[in-house]
């Protein structure tokens, strides 16, 4: 009963918590909707303002042509005016007419057709049009008035520009009259985009008759709109401003069409999750004993595994020791045996030694990979080590018909800092390879000398088959045996990998040069040690380059990759990073959902994905409020320059081409995570 009660309360708590989240999501959705609504109104209104301002200003430039005509030719003829007027109004659909009013009498007008009633208009006698003419005269600036009712009966905006002509007697100029421009209101609004399309999206009103701005009268739309918290923008006029006001067509109090879906879906989801949690908790309690037993069994299996790994080296060497030991005894007591029996024993010995070498190499490589290979650095005499190695390698050289020699420089003994056992293993491996990959009657020469930078160089030169150029880059890779197609050459393909790691662990380096069909030279360089002094305290040897342990860090990495084999590869690589949690998704859509939920410190994104591409996904990420600054690395098989540039321009922080170098990839991950 107690368990059921606890499960019920937990389920209720989860349900209430989810309902709170649903409430928050509903409010967020409404806030998003209001924000989008506001942005939509601003966008439409900006277009209207831009077009209206552009249309008005473009028309105002026409009066400059009339002013220039009067100042240049004050005694122009009516025919000349008609020619100028026709040219100025070419393509201007919103301009009803232009005119000149000497002494404020409209004597010249174009076009005459349709404007006959305006010819001879005396502005001073017209109570509607005289005030703006008077303002233009006093300010000596262009004045836009209206909308006004014209003599012809239509409504229009009247642009009036006063004309002052300078004379030798009057530098301030004498008043000549005004240039008028009549802009049809309906046509102006249509050209400015105040059409049915705009009206269907927003409710629009304009105020500021005669350029009086927010204080002026409303001359377009519903005047009450300015009382409903409209978005406002100003249209700049020569003598003032008009103010545009806009609201959504249905007003600001609207609900998102997705809000209901969020609420209904969220409530149903919350209740379902609550029941699921309740059932799951009860099932967990019923199976508690089973799980405890399974846990104990798993822990027992783990202990058995650990014990097996710790004893494997010993258990493998024990039977081999017996095999090789009894084999040697048989070999020593085989005087009476026939040649066939002797050959059998020889096969047993050779096979046993080979198997032991394989086990040693595999275990050594495993230790190095785990960073547990222990080295004891001390002063080592180079000539002594080389002489010992040659004694051990002579039987192999004799069996292959290869001459083996050491070239001593004749200088006093030279010393290096190294682990003597490992150094002997390194030299023996290189000498053995030089013998095995040599030709009959070939030669192997071992030499050493002091370099200019106070190091000791050991060289192993052979006259063997050499290494093809296309295989040289693979030489130090584990389990990659050059010459594996020759079944007479034994080996695992990991000897050189171990050699390289051991050399670098002892602060040395290994390099080689080879020509196919001519031979090879491998050389080692180690720090020189001065002889006849006590060994100083040395720091513990560092793991070899390429297997350096990664500094522990706490982070989440999201990998969006649709290929399951590549996902498994990524899991293995990320396992090198202690403390890193790897999240994987197969599509960009799922990746975005996981990124929003888990907030990873790094995202690895494939480009070609089912559904949304990696390019589309990075654009969404770069505009996301919480993910915008997250490092994102592109992983793609596309290696063309344009593919890389396209991805980088889209917003990726780095681009790695498949197949990639794991060490470089590892360094890129560390850099992205700030290590």
C-alpha positions in Angstrom: 0.0 0.0 0.0 2.8 2.3 0.8 4.5 1.7 -2.5 1.3 2.4 -4.4 0.8 5.6 -2.5 4.3 6.8 -3.3 3.9 5.8 -7.0 0.6 7.7 -7.1 2.1 10.9 -5.6 5.1 10.8 -7.9 2.8 10.3 -10.9 0.6 13.3 -9.8 3.7 15.4 -9.3 5.0 14.6 -12.8 1.6 15.3 -14.3 1.3 18.7 -12.5 4.9 19.5 -13.5 4.1 18.7 -17.2 0.9 20.8 -17.0 3.0 23.7 -15.8 5.3 23.2 -18.7 2.3 23.1 -21.1 1.1 26.4 -19.6 4.5 27.9 -20.2 4.6 26.6 -23.7 1.2 28.0 -24.4 2.2 31.4 -23.2 5.4 31.2 -25.2 3.4 30.3 -28.3 1.1 33.3 -27.7 4.1 35.6 -27.2 5.7 34.3 -30.4 2.4 34.8 -32.3 2.1 38.4 -31.0 5.7 39.1 -31.9 5.2 37.7 -35.4 2.0 39.8 -35.7 3.8 42.9 -34.7 6.6 42.2 -37.2 4.1 41.6 -40.0 2.4 44.9 -39.4 5.8 46.7 -39.2 6.8 45.0 -42.5 3.7 46.0 -44.4 3.7 49.5 -43.0 7.4 50.0 -43.9 6.6 49.1 -47.5 3.7 51.5 -47.6 5.9 54.3 -46.1 8.8 53.7 -48.4 6.6 53.7 -51.5 4.6 56.7 -50.5 7.6 58.7 -49.6 9.3 57.7 -52.8 6.3 58.5 -55.0 5.8 61.9 -53.3 9.5 62.9 -53.6 9.8 61.8 -57.1 6.8 64.0 -58.1 8.2 67.0 -56.2 11.3 67.0 -58.4 9.1 67.9 -61.4 8.5 71.4 -60.1 12.2 72.1 -60.2 12.0 71.8 -64.0 9.3 74.5 -64.1 11.3 76.8 -61.7 14.4 76.4 -63.9 12.3 77.2 -67.0 11.0 80.5 -65.5 14.5 81.6 -64.2 16.2 80.8 -67.5 13.4 82.1 -69.8 11.0 84.3 -67.9 9.3 85.3 -71.1 8.6 81.8 -72.4 5.7 81.1 -74.7 2.7 78.9 -74.0 3.9 76.5 -76.7 7.3 76.1 -75.0 5.5 75.5 -71.6 3.4 72.7 -73.2 6.5 71.0 -74.6 8.3 71.2 -71.2 5.1 70.0 -69.4 4.7 67.0 -71.7 8.3 65.9 -71.1 8.1 66.3 -67.3 4.9 64.3 -66.9 5.9 61.4 -69.2 5.1 58.2 -67.2 3.8 60.1 -64.1 0.4 58.5 -63.6 -0.3 60.1 -60.2 0.2 63.7 -61.3 -3.0 65.3 -62.5 -1.3 68.5 -63.8 1.5 70.9 -63.4 1.2 74.6 -63.8 2.7 78.1 -63.5 0.9 81.0 -61.9 2.6 84.3 -62.6 1.4 86.7 -59.9 -0.6 83.9 -58.4 -2.8 83.5 -61.4 -2.8 80.0 -62.9 -2.3 80.9 -66.6 -0.2 77.9 -67.7 -1.3 74.4 -67.1 -0.5 70.9 -68.6 -2.3 69.0 -69.7 -5.1 71.3 -70.7 -7.5 68.5 -71.4 -9.5 67.7 -68.2 -8.2 70.8 -66.4 -9.9 73.5 -68.4 -11.8 74.7 -65.3 -8.5 75.4 -63.5 -7.1 77.8 -66.2 -7.2 81.4 -65.0 -7.6 80.4 -61.3 -6.8 83.3 -59.1 -5.3 81.7 -55.9 -6.0 84.7 -53.8 -9.7 84.3 -54.5 -9.8 80.6 -53.6 -10.3 80.1 -49.9 -9.1 76.5 -49.9 -5.9 77.0 -52.0 -4.8 80.5 -51.0 -3.5 79.6 -47.5 -0.8 77.1 -48.8 0.2 79.6 -51.5 0.6 82.3 -48.9 2.7 79.9 -46.7 4.9 79.1 -49.6 5.5 82.8 -50.3 6.4 83.5 -46.7 8.7 80.5 -46.2 10.2 80.6 -49.7 9.9 76.7 -49.6 7.9 74.1 -51.2 4.6 73.4 -49.4 2.4 70.4 -49.8 -1.2 70.9 -48.9 -4.2 68.7 -48.9 -5.9 66.7 -49.6 -7.9 69.6 -51.2 -11.0 69.6 -53.3 -10.0 70.9 -56.7 -12.1 73.2 -58.9 -12.7 70.1 -61.1 -14.3 68.4 -58.0 -11.6 65.8 -57.3 -9.4 65.4 -54.2 -5.7 65.9 -54.6 -2.5 67.1 -52.9 -1.2 70.4 -54.0 2.5 71.1 -54.2 3.4 74.8 -54.4 6.9 76.1 -55.0 7.4 79.9 -54.9 9.6 81.4 -57.7 11.9 84.3 -56.9 13.9 85.9 -59.7 17.1 87.7 -58.8 17.8 91.0 -60.7 20.8 93.4 -60.5 18.6 95.8 -58.5 17.3 93.2 -56.1 19.7 90.4 -55.0 17.0 89.0 -52.7 14.9 88.4 -55.7 11.5 89.6 -56.8 8.5 87.3 -56.5 7.4 86.0 -59.8 4.7 83.5 -58.9 4.3 79.8 -58.0 4.9 76.5 -59.7 2.1 74.1 -58.9 1.9 70.3 -59.0 -1.4 68.6 -58.5 -1.1 64.9 -57.3 -4.3 62.8 -57.6 -4.9 61.3 -54.1 -6.4 58.0 -55.2 -3.6 57.4 -57.8 -0.9 58.3 -55.3 -2.2 55.9 -52.7 -2.5 53.1 -55.4 1.1 53.7 -56.6 2.3 53.7 -53.0 1.0 50.2 -52.4 -2.1 51.1 -50.4 -4.1 48.5 -52.3 -6.5 45.8 -51.5 -3.7 43.4 -50.7 -2.3 45.7 -48.0 -5.7 46.4 -46.6 -6.4 42.7 -46.3 -3.3 42.3 -44.0 -3.5 45.5 -42.0 -5.9 48.3 -41.1 -4.3 51.6 -42.2 -5.0 55.3 -41.5 -3.0 58.5 -42.4 -3.1 61.8 -40.6 -1.3 65.1 -40.9 -3.2 67.1 -43.5 -1.1 70.0 -44.9 2.0 68.2 -43.4 0.9 68.8 -39.8 2.1 65.4 -38.6 0.5 63.6 -35.6 -1.5 66.8 -34.7 -3.2 67.0 -38.1 -6.5 65.7 -39.3 -7.0 62.1 -40.6 -7.4 62.1 -44.4 -7.2 58.4 -45.1 -8.8 55.5 -43.2 -10.6 55.2 -39.9 -9.6 58.0 -37.5 -10.4 55.8 -34.5 -7.5 53.5 -35.5 -5.1 55.9 -33.8 -6.8 55.1 -30.5 -6.1 51.3 -30.8 -2.3 51.3 -30.1 -1.2 51.4 -33.8 2.3 51.0 -35.2 3.2 54.5 -36.4 5.7 55.7 -39.0 6.4 59.2 -40.4 6.5 60.2 -44.1 8.8 63.2 -44.5 7.5 66.1 -46.6 9.3 69.3 -47.5 7.1 71.3 -45.1 6.3 68.7 -42.4 5.2 65.1 -42.1 2.3 62.7 -42.5 1.9 60.0 -39.9 0.9 56.5 -40.9 -0.8 54.2 -38.4 -1.5 50.5 -38.7 -2.9 47.6 -36.7 -3.6 44.0 -37.7 -6.8 43.6 -39.6 -8.4 41.7 -36.8 -6.9 43.9 -34.1 -4.2 43.1 -31.5 -6.3 40.8 -29.4 -5.9 37.5 -31.4 -4.9 34.0 -30.4 -2.4 31.8 -32.2 -4.0 29.0 -34.2 -1.5 26.7 -32.6 -2.3 27.7 -29.0 -5.3 25.3 -28.9 -3.2 22.5 -30.2 -0.5 23.2 -27.6 -3.1 23.2 -24.8 -5.1 20.1 -25.9 -2.1 18.1 -26.9 -0.1 19.1 -23.8 -2.9 18.2 -21.4 -3.5 14.8 -23.1 0.3 14.2 -23.2 0.7 15.1 -19.5 -2.1 12.8 -18.4 -0.7 9.9 -20.5 2.8 10.5 -19.1 1.4 10.5 -15.6 -0.3 7.2 -16.1 2.8 5.8 -17.7 5.0 6.9 -14.8 2.5 5.4 -12.4 2.5 2.1 -14.2 6.3 2.1 -14.6 7.0 2.8 -11.0 4.7 0.0 -9.9 6.4 -2.4 -12.3 9.8 -1.3 -11.0 8.8 -2.0 -7.5 7.4 -5.4 -8.4 10.6 -6.3 -10.2 13.0 -4.8 -7.6 14.2 -8.1 -6.3 14.8 -9.4 -9.9 16.8 -6.2 -10.7 18.9 -6.6 -7.6 19.8 -10.1 -8.5 20.6 -9.1 -12.0 22.9 -6.3 -10.7 24.7 -8.8 -8.4 25.2 -11.2 -11.4 26.5 -8.3 -13.5 28.9 -7.2 -10.8 30.1 -10.8 -10.4 30.7 -11.0 -14.2 32.6 -7.7 -14.1 34.8 -9.1 -11.3 35.4 -12.3 -13.3 36.3 -10.2 -16.3 38.8 -8.1 -14.4 40.4 -11.1 -12.9 40.7 -12.7 -16.3 42.4 -9.6 -17.8 44.8 -9.3 -14.9 45.8 -13.0 -15.1 45.8 -13.4 -18.9 49.4 -12.6 -19.4 50.5 -15.1 -16.8 48.1 -17.8 -17.9 49.2 -17.5 -21.5 52.9 -17.7 -20.8 52.5 -20.7 -18.4 51.7 -23.4 -21.0 54.1 -21.8 -23.5 56.9 -22.0 -21.0 56.2 -25.7 -20.6 56.1 -26.2 -24.4 59.3 -24.4 -25.0 61.1 -25.9 -22.0 60.3 -29.5 -23.0 61.0 -28.7 -26.5 64.5 -27.6 -25.6 65.1 -30.8 -23.6 63.9 -32.8 -26.5 66.2 -30.9 -28.8 69.2 -31.5 -26.6 68.5 -35.2 -26.2 67.7 -36.0 -29.9 71.1 -37.5 -30.9 69.6 -40.8 -31.7 66.5 -39.3 -33.4 66.1 -39.4 -37.1 66.0 -36.3 -39.2 62.2 -36.3 -39.4 61.9 -36.3 -35.6 64.5 -33.5 -35.3 62.5 -31.5 -37.8 59.3 -32.0 -35.7 61.0 -30.7 -32.6 62.4 -27.7 -34.6 58.8 -27.0 -35.8 57.5 -27.1 -32.2 60.3 -24.7 -31.1 59.8 -22.3 -33.9 56.0 -22.3 -33.6 56.2 -21.8 -29.8 58.7 -19.0 -30.1 56.6 -17.4 -32.8 53.4 -17.7 -30.7 55.2 -16.2 -27.7 56.4 -13.3 -29.8 52.9 -12.7 -31.0 51.5 -12.7 -27.5 54.2 -10.4 -26.3 53.6 -8.0 -29.1 49.9 -7.9 -28.6 50.1 -7.5 -24.9 52.8 -4.8 -25.3 50.6 -2.9 -27.7 47.6 -3.3 -25.3 49.7 -1.9 -22.4 50.8 1.0 -24.5 47.3 1.8 -25.6 46.2 1.7 -22.0 49.1 4.0 -21.0 50.4 1.3 -18.6 53.7 0.4 -20.2 56.3 1.1 -17.6 59.7 2.4 -18.6 62.9 2.7 -16.5 65.2 5.2 -18.1 68.9 4.9 -17.4 72.2 5.5 -19.1 72.7 2.8 -21.8 75.9 2.1 -23.7 75.0 2.2 -27.4 77.9 -0.1 -28.5 77.1 -2.7 -25.9 73.4 -2.8 -26.8 74.2 -3.1 -30.5 76.8 -5.9 -30.0 74.2 -7.9 -27.9 71.6 -7.4 -30.6 73.9 -8.6 -33.3 74.8 -11.8 -31.4 71.0 -12.5 -31.1 70.3 -11.7 -34.7 73.2 -13.6 -36.3 71.4 -17.0 -36.5 68.5 -15.3 -38.3 70.9 -13.6 -40.7 72.7 -16.8 -41.4 69.5 -18.6 -42.1 68.5 -16.0 -44.7 72.0 -15.7 -46.2 72.4 -12.1 -45.2 75.6 -10.5 -44.0 75.2 -8.6 -40.7 77.7 -6.1 -39.3 78.2 -3.1 -36.9 80.1 0.0 -38.0 81.7 1.3 -34.8 82.9 5.0 -35.2 86.0 4.4 -33.0 85.0 7.2 -30.6 84.7 6.6 -26.8 81.5 4.9 -25.8 78.4 6.8 -26.4 75.4 6.7 -24.0 71.7 7.5 -24.3 68.9 7.8 -21.9 66.7 4.8 -22.5 65.2 1.7 -21.0 67.8 -1.0 -21.9 65.2 -3.8 -22.4 63.0 -1.7 -24.6 66.0 -0.3 -26.6 67.2 -3.8 -27.2 63.7 -4.8 -28.3 63.6 -1.8 -30.7 66.9 -2.5 -32.3 66.2 -6.3 -32.6 62.9 -5.6 -34.3 64.4 -3.2 -36.9 67.4 -5.6 -37.5 65.1 -8.6 -37.8 62.9 -6.7 -40.4 66.0 -5.7 -42.3 67.0 -9.4 -42.5 63.6 -10.8 -43.3 62.8 -8.3 -46.1 66.3 -8.6 -47.6 67.5 -10.7 -50.5 69.9 -13.6 -50.5 73.5 -12.5 -50.3 72.2 -9.1 -49.1 73.7 -6.9 -46.4 72.5 -5.3 -43.1 74.7 -2.6 -41.5 74.1 -1.1 -38.1 75.9 2.2 -37.3 75.7 5.1 -34.8 77.1 8.6 -34.4 76.7 11.8 -32.4 74.6 14.6 -34.1 75.1 18.3 -34.0 72.2 18.8 -31.5 73.8 16.5 -28.9 71.8 13.4 -29.7 72.8 9.9 -30.7 71.6 8.5 -34.0 71.4 4.8 -34.6 71.0 3.7 -38.2 70.0 0.3 -39.7 70.6 0.1 -43.4 69.7 -2.9 -45.7 70.0 -3.8 -49.3 66.5 -5.4 -49.3 63.4 -5.2 -51.4 62.5 -1.7 -50.1 59.1 -0.2 -49.4 56.8 1.0 -52.2 56.1 4.7 -52.1 52.3 4.2 -51.8 52.7 2.1 -48.6 55.2 4.2 -46.7 52.6 6.3 -45.0 51.0 3.1 -43.6 54.2 1.6 -42.3 53.7 2.5 -38.6 50.0 1.6 -38.5 49.2 -1.4 -36.3 48.3 -4.7 -38.1 49.4 -3.3 -41.5 52.1 -5.7 -42.7 54.1 -4.7 -45.7 54.8 -7.8 -47.8 51.9 -9.8 -46.3 51.3 -11.3 -49.7 54.6 -13.2 -49.2 53.6 -16.1 -47.0 57.2 -16.9 -46.1 57.6 -13.7 -44.1 56.2 -14.1 -40.6 54.9 -11.3 -38.4 51.8 -9.6 -37.0 52.2 -6.1 -38.5 52.4 -4.4 -35.1 56.1 -4.6 -34.5 56.8 -1.2 -36.1 53.8 0.4 -34.3 55.2 -0.8 -31.0 58.7 0.3 -32.0 57.5 3.8 -32.8 55.5 4.2 -29.6 58.4 2.9 -27.5 60.9 5.3 -29.2 58.6 8.3 -28.6 57.9 7.2 -25.1 61.7 7.5 -24.4 61.8 11.0 -25.9 63.3 9.8 -29.1 62.1 9.7 -32.7 62.2 7.2 -35.6 62.3 8.0 -39.3 63.1 6.1 -42.5 63.9 6.4 -46.1 63.3 3.7 -48.7 63.4 3.0 -52.4 61.6 0.0 -53.8 64.1 -2.5 -55.2 67.1 -0.8 -53.7 66.7 -1.0 -49.9 65.8 1.0 -46.8 67.4 2.9 -43.9 65.7 3.4 -40.5 67.3 5.7 -38.0 66.6 6.4 -34.3 67.6 9.5 -32.4 67.7 9.6 -28.5 69.0 12.3 -26.1 72.6 11.7 -25.3 73.7 10.9 -21.7 77.2 11.7 -20.4 78.9 8.5 -19.1 80.4 7.9 -15.7 77.8 9.8 -13.7 75.0 8.7 -11.5 71.6 8.4 -13.1 69.4 11.5 -12.2 65.8 11.2 -11.1 63.8 11.2 -14.3 60.1 11.8 -14.7 58.0 8.9 -15.7 57.9 8.2 -19.4 55.0 9.8 -21.2 52.6 7.8 -23.4 53.6 7.7 -27.1 52.3 10.3 -29.5 48.9 9.3 -30.9 47.7 7.6 -27.8 48.0 10.5 -25.3 45.3 10.4 -22.8 42.8 13.2 -23.1 42.3 15.5 -20.2 39.1 14.7 -18.4 36.3 17.1 -19.1 32.5 17.3 -18.5 30.6 18.0 -21.7 27.9 16.7 -24.1 28.5 16.2 -27.8 25.6 15.7 -30.2 26.4 13.7 -33.4 23.8 14.0 -36.2 24.7 11.1 -38.5 22.4 8.8 -40.5 25.0 6.1 -41.1 24.9 3.7 -38.1 28.4 2.4 -38.8 29.7 6.0 -38.6 27.8 6.5 -35.4 29.5 3.4 -33.9 32.9 4.8 -35.1 32.1 8.1 -33.4 31.2 6.4 -30.2 34.6 4.7 -30.2 36.4 8.0 -30.8 34.5 9.9 -28.2 35.3 7.1 -25.7 38.8 8.6 -25.7 37.4 11.6 -24.0 36.8 10.9 -20.3 33.7 12.7 -19.0 32.2 13.2 -22.5 28.6 12.1 -23.0 27.8 11.4 -26.7 24.3 11.9 -28.0 23.4 10.6 -31.5 20.5 11.3 -33.9 19.9 10.1 -37.4 18.1 13.2 -38.8 18.5 17.0 -38.6 15.0 17.4 -37.2 15.6 15.0 -34.3 19.0 16.6 -33.8 17.5 20.0 -33.4 15.0 18.7 -30.9 17.8 16.9 -28.9 20.0 20.0 -29.1 17.2 22.2 -27.7 16.6 19.7 -24.9 20.2 18.7 -23.9 22.0 21.9 -24.8 25.3 20.2 -25.9 28.6 21.9 -25.8 29.5 20.7 -29.3 27.5 19.5 -32.3 28.9 17.2 -35.1 26.6 17.5 -38.1 26.6 15.5 -41.3 25.7 17.5 -44.4 23.7 15.0 -46.5 20.9 13.9 -44.2 17.4 12.5 -44.9 14.8 15.3 -44.8 16.4 18.5 -43.7 20.0 18.9 -44.7 22.9 19.9 -42.5 23.1 23.3 -44.2 19.4 24.1 -43.4 20.0 22.8 -39.8 23.0 25.1 -39.2 21.0 28.1 -40.4 18.3 27.3 -37.8 20.9 26.8 -35.1 22.6 30.1 -35.8 19.3 32.0 -35.3 18.2 29.9 -32.3 18.2 31.9 -29.0 20.0 29.3 -27.0 22.0 27.4 -29.6 23.3 30.2 -31.7 26.8 30.3 -30.1 27.2 26.5 -29.9 30.3 25.2 -31.9 29.1 23.1 -34.9 31.5 21.0 -36.9 30.5 19.7 -40.3 31.3 16.0 -41.2 30.9 15.3 -44.9 32.2 13.1 -47.7 32.0 16.0 -50.0 35.5 17.4 -50.5 35.1 19.9 -53.3 36.1 23.5 -52.5 32.7 24.8 -53.2 31.1 22.3 -50.8 33.4 23.4 -48.0 32.9 27.1 -48.7 29.1 26.7 -48.8 29.1 25.0 -45.4 31.5 27.5 -43.8 29.4 30.4 -45.2 26.3 28.8 -43.8 27.7 29.0 -40.3 29.8 25.9 -39.5 32.8 26.5 -37.2 34.9 23.8 -38.9 34.7 21.3 -41.8 36.1 17.8 -41.6 36.2 15.6 -44.8 35.5 11.9 -44.5 37.5 9.8 -44.2 39.2 11.8 -41.6 42.4 11.5 -39.6 41.4 10.5 -36.1 44.2 12.3 -34.4 43.4 15.5 -36.2 39.7 15.0 -35.5 40.6 14.4 -31.8 42.5 17.7 -31.7 39.6 19.5 -33.4 37.2 18.3 -30.8 39.5 19.4 -28.0 39.9 22.8 -29.6 36.1 23.2 -30.0 35.6 22.3 -26.4 38.3 24.8 -25.3 40.9 22.2 -24.2 
